[in-house]
Amino acid sequence: MLDRIPIPNPFGWEGLSTFSLLMMLAFLVGSYLLPKELERKKLDPSHSDWLIFLGILGTLVGAKIFFIFEIWDQVFIDVPGYDGKYTYPLTHWNGFPGHPGLWSSLFSGGGLVFFGGLLFGWLFITLYFRHHKLDIGAYYDAVIPAISMGYAIGRLGCFVSGDGCYGFATDARIPFFVFDFHGAHPSGVPVWNTPVMESIMAFGYFAYFQFWARYQNFRKWSIGAQFLIIHGFARLIIEFLRVNKAVIPFIDPPTLVNIPDANGNPTFLTGYYWHGFSQSQYISIALILFGVYLMVSKKLWLKEKTNA
């Protein structure tokens, strides 16, 4: 893993974040693809800059908010010797000693939850569409290839930086899909390479949307609905291998459910297993159901009639 690209300097700066670089690349690729697709669909490409900006803003805001929900039980916790389970994290930047702080986590460079970013990004750009009285369905269909490519590149950023979105330990030895983890919380044990798995799937459905589906003259909203279903299924499946706590455990949870420091990480990873649907899985199911509802209610498998 390469969290940062070292650059010699007299200021002690650690170097360029590989995750940030790939996130920037994802948005740059999106800003290249989106106006071309808007033009092709005879929509106004001048909106693309605002859509990219609001997408970035929504991604950062939503991803951070959803991350706080994921670590809620680590931020607001009873700690012996400290009063105020809920007030102490609000008044102290780093929270309780030995636990993630609310404000330090909210404004740190790490800890981004994609679904939070997706939902808030959609919210921001939907408000923009409504404000400018744009055709929401047509514009949503146009942004899907860019979103798919951005997600594929962003997941590679998680992998190269050693972010925490990896799987638990496995005895399987499958090239690209299993690797010895030496990232942010190094362990050295073989784990499921879920970031690369997700990236491969995302490149796959980007190719589907970019090179086939968008030329099929599907009804308006169809591409967007297909994305919800395809991406929802992809994320639902990959979460069975990822290290994520269950919202409501279906079976007894592992002894360790929160990622410990580097010394305890091998034990944590080798003892971890899926024990119930995570926050992301519930959102995935909701996206799938909404996508299916759109497909059925609007008969989106049909194509628009042409004058040819």
Buried (B, 14 or more C-beta within 10 A) or exposed (E): BEBBEEEEEEEEEEEEBBBEBBBBBBBEBBBEBBBBBBEEBEBEBEBBEEBBBBBBBBBBBBBBBBBBEBBEEBBBBEBEEBEBEEEBBEEBEBBBEEBBBBBBBBEEEEBBBBBBBBBBBBBBBBEBBEEEEBEBBBBBBBBBBBBBBBBBBBBBBBBBBBBBBBBBBBEEEEEEBBBEBEBBBBBEBBBBBBBBBBBBBBBEBBBBBBEEBBEEEBBBBBBBBBBBBBBBBBBBBBBBBBBBBBBEEEEEBBEBBEBEEEEEBBBBBBEBEBBBBBBBBBBBBBBBEBBBEBBEEBEBEEEEEEEE
